[in-house]
Amino acid sequence: MSIMEIDHLTVITDDLEATSRFYAETLGLTPGPALGTPDTKWFYAGEKPLVHVLHQAQTGSLAHLGSKPGLDHIAFTIRGFDAFHRRLRATAPGLRSQMVGKEKLPRLFATDPNGVLPRKITV
């Protein structure tokens, strides 16, 4: 049971174009194909989709997302899902689990108890 890497992070914005310019022009990430969620922007570091940007108005249909602009969550790739799930159930008050995406992959959402970023950790 361990975290292997950061899979991606999701940013919610009220200005999709300005935010997209920031990730592309300022940080130098490459705009790429949307993954799973239509009408959103993805930015790649090489071949890896790294930053997911979506407009605040789009979050209503995505129950696992918040609705305020800012960093919504960081997704980690883990090894040992069942053991990690047990660990979070024992240590993370308010843990939520959900099947997400077309593939219906399991996701766990744990809120940082101090209110500091990341607000949600998706496993």
C-alpha positions as CSV (number, residue, x, y, z in Angstrom):
1,M,0.0,0.0,0.0
2,S,1.7,3.2,-1.2
3,I,1.3,6.3,-3.2
4,M,3.2,5.9,-6.5
5,E,2.9,9.4,-8.1
6,I,0.7,12.4,-8.7
7,D,-1.7,11.4,-11.4
8,H,-3.2,14.9,-12.1
9,L,-4.6,17.9,-10.4
10,T,-8.0,19.6,-11.2
11,V,-8.5,23.3,-11.1
12,I,-11.9,24.9,-11.2
13,T,-12.1,28.4,-12.7
14,D,-14.6,31.1,-13.5
15,D,-12.4,32.2,-16.5
16,L,-11.5,29.2,-18.6
17,E,-9.7,31.1,-21.3
18,A,-7.4,33.1,-18.9
19,T,-6.7,30.0,-16.9
20,S,-5.9,28.0,-20.0
21,R,-3.5,30.7,-21.2
22,F,-1.7,30.6,-17.8
23,Y,-1.1,26.8,-18.0
24,A,-0.1,26.9,-21.6
25,E,1.8,30.2,-22.0
26,T,3.1,30.9,-18.5
27,L,3.9,27.3,-17.4
28,G,4.6,25.9,-20.8
29,L,2.3,22.9,-20.6
30,T,0.8,21.6,-23.9
31,P,-3.0,21.7,-24.4
32,G,-4.1,18.2,-25.3
33,P,-7.2,16.0,-25.8
34,A,-9.8,16.0,-23.1
35,L,-10.0,12.8,-21.0
36,G,-13.3,11.5,-19.9
37,T,-15.1,14.8,-19.3
38,P,-16.1,16.7,-22.4
39,D,-15.8,20.5,-22.6
40,T,-12.8,20.7,-20.3
41,K,-9.2,21.5,-20.9
42,W,-6.3,19.2,-20.2
43,F,-2.7,20.3,-20.2
44,Y,0.2,17.8,-20.7
45,A,3.8,17.6,-19.5
46,G,5.2,15.6,-22.4
47,E,2.8,12.7,-22.9
48,K,1.3,12.9,-19.4
49,P,-2.0,14.6,-18.8
50,L,-1.2,16.7,-15.7
51,V,-3.6,19.6,-15.2
52,H,-7.4,19.3,-15.7
53,V,-9.1,22.7,-15.9
54,L,-12.9,23.2,-16.0
55,H,-15.3,26.0,-15.8
56,Q,-17.1,26.5,-12.5
57,A,-20.5,26.2,-14.3
58,Q,-19.5,22.6,-15.4
59,T,-19.1,21.2,-11.9
60,G,-22.8,20.7,-11.2
61,S,-23.0,17.4,-13.1
62,L,-19.8,16.1,-11.5
63,A,-20.8,15.3,-8.0
64,H,-17.2,14.5,-6.9
65,L,-16.1,18.1,-7.6
66,G,-16.4,21.2,-5.6
67,S,-17.9,24.4,-7.1
68,K,-15.5,27.2,-6.0
69,P,-12.6,28.4,-8.2
70,G,-9.2,27.1,-7.1
71,L,-7.5,23.8,-6.7
72,D,-10.2,21.2,-6.4
73,H,-8.2,18.0,-5.9
74,I,-5.0,16.2,-6.5
75,A,-5.2,12.6,-7.8
76,F,-2.6,10.0,-6.8
77,T,-1.8,6.7,-8.4
78,I,-1.6,4.1,-5.6
79,R,-0.6,0.5,-5.2
80,G,-2.8,-1.6,-2.9
81,F,-6.2,0.0,-3.3
82,D,-8.0,-2.2,-0.7
83,A,-5.4,-1.6,2.0
84,F,-5.3,2.1,1.3
85,H,-9.1,2.2,1.5
86,R,-9.1,0.5,4.9
87,R,-6.4,3.0,6.1
88,L,-8.4,6.0,5.0
89,R,-11.6,4.6,6.5
90,A,-9.8,4.4,9.8
91,T,-8.1,7.8,9.7
92,A,-10.0,10.2,7.4
93,P,-13.3,11.5,8.8
94,G,-15.8,12.2,6.0
95,L,-14.2,9.8,3.5
96,R,-16.3,9.4,0.4
97,S,-16.0,6.8,-2.3
98,Q,-17.4,6.9,-5.8
99,M,-17.2,5.2,-9.1
100,V,-15.9,7.8,-11.6
101,G,-15.7,8.1,-15.4
102,K,-16.8,5.8,-18.2
103,E,-14.6,3.1,-16.8
104,K,-16.3,3.3,-13.4
105,L,-13.0,3.3,-11.6
106,P,-13.1,3.5,-7.8
107,R,-12.1,6.8,-6.3
108,L,-11.6,7.8,-2.7
109,F,-12.0,11.4,-1.5
110,A,-10.4,12.5,1.8
111,T,-10.6,16.1,2.9
112,D,-7.5,17.7,4.5
113,P,-8.4,18.2,8.2
114,N,-6.6,21.5,8.4
115,G,-8.3,23.1,5.4
116,V,-4.9,23.5,3.6
117,L,-4.3,22.4,0.1
118,P,-4.9,19.8,-1.2
119,R,-8.5,20.1,-0.2
120,K,-9.4,16.7,-1.6
121,I,-7.1,13.8,-2.2
122,T,-8.4,11.4,-4.9
123,V,-6.9,7.9,-4.8
